Amino acid sequence: MLKDEDPPELRKALEWLVRLNDDRAPPDLERRFQAWLAASARNRAAWDEANALWAGMEPVKAEFGTLRRRDRAISRRRLIGGLAGLAVAGAGGWHVSRPWFRADHVTDAGEVRDIALADGSLVNLGSRSALSVDLGPERRLVRLLRGEGFFAVAPDPRPFAVRALGGEVAALGTRFNVCLQGGRVDVAVAEHAVSLKLPGLPAVELGQGWQSSYGRDYIAPPVQAEPDRIGAWRQGRMIFRNTPLGEVLAEIARWRGGSISAWGSGVAAVPVTAIFDTNAPDAALETIVQTLDLRMVNLPGGITLIRGG
């Protein structure tokens, strides 16, 4: 449920979500929406959060699928408008997180930014990412609130750590990549080592050329990383090897903007092996649809559904 203290950008984004999906919307509404969207990175980030509102609600997803199967003639705008109405009402007690509102650095879809920290460390911040920085007298703490970053840590007596999803990646004089995607954090080490720390669990050390993932209550066993995949996005590449389609679509969405979801039994689990250009996410999506014989449905507000043919 929205509260009075929620930022105005989020409230406006939810308003746009409802208005755009109203069949009675005036003809110039889309033009006004695009102007609002282009006005600031905060507006675009808020729009992403509004889309995520209904995307994260399983009961609503199921209802959407039922309606679509039952009556293909139902207006797409009317269907999504109904979902947006449930979201605004706070259906299911869904809680909206706003990492961009707490961040010192935010990137838009398709944007990569190089950030020089005051201690001499360098951060390459990936597409649709958010980062906050706290360089204190005793320690250096960076919070990855959304997205992905590649960290080159400068020597300093103060320890350096990246915090994401309740865990910490403590640098041991190193260069490493951290990606926060959904309920999982992926960590890969390009140079030296890091220590993964999660409350209540033993720390896990990753050496050069190794990778691991962690969630809120687990750290996966380390495995050897494929060198060409560590921070491949910095060279403009998305590399997938037997990666579930759902994860591939989430990665493409970070570079394309909007949201992309797999619909239908087993679609999200289909393995994908491919190399795509981060600068051409639409081409990547078209290739997937054609190669796997899927269908793509584009809905208002940058929402895309990929379903079985």
Secondary structure, 3 states (H helix, E strand, C coil): CCCCCCCHHHHHHHHHHHHHCCCCCCCCHHHHHHHHHHHCHHHHHHHHHHHHHHHCCHHHHHHHHHHHHHCCCCCHHHHHHHHHHHHHCCHHHCCCCCHHHCCCEECCCCCCEEEECCCCCEEEECCCCEEEEEECCCCEEEEEEEEEEEEECCCCCCCEEEEECCEEEEECCCEEEEEEECCEEEEEEEECEEEEECCCCCCEEEECCEEEEECCCCECCCEECCHHHCCHHHHCEEEEEEEEHHHHHHHHHHHHCCEEEEECCCHHHCEEEEEEECCCHHHHHHHHHHHCCEEEEEECCCEEEEEEC
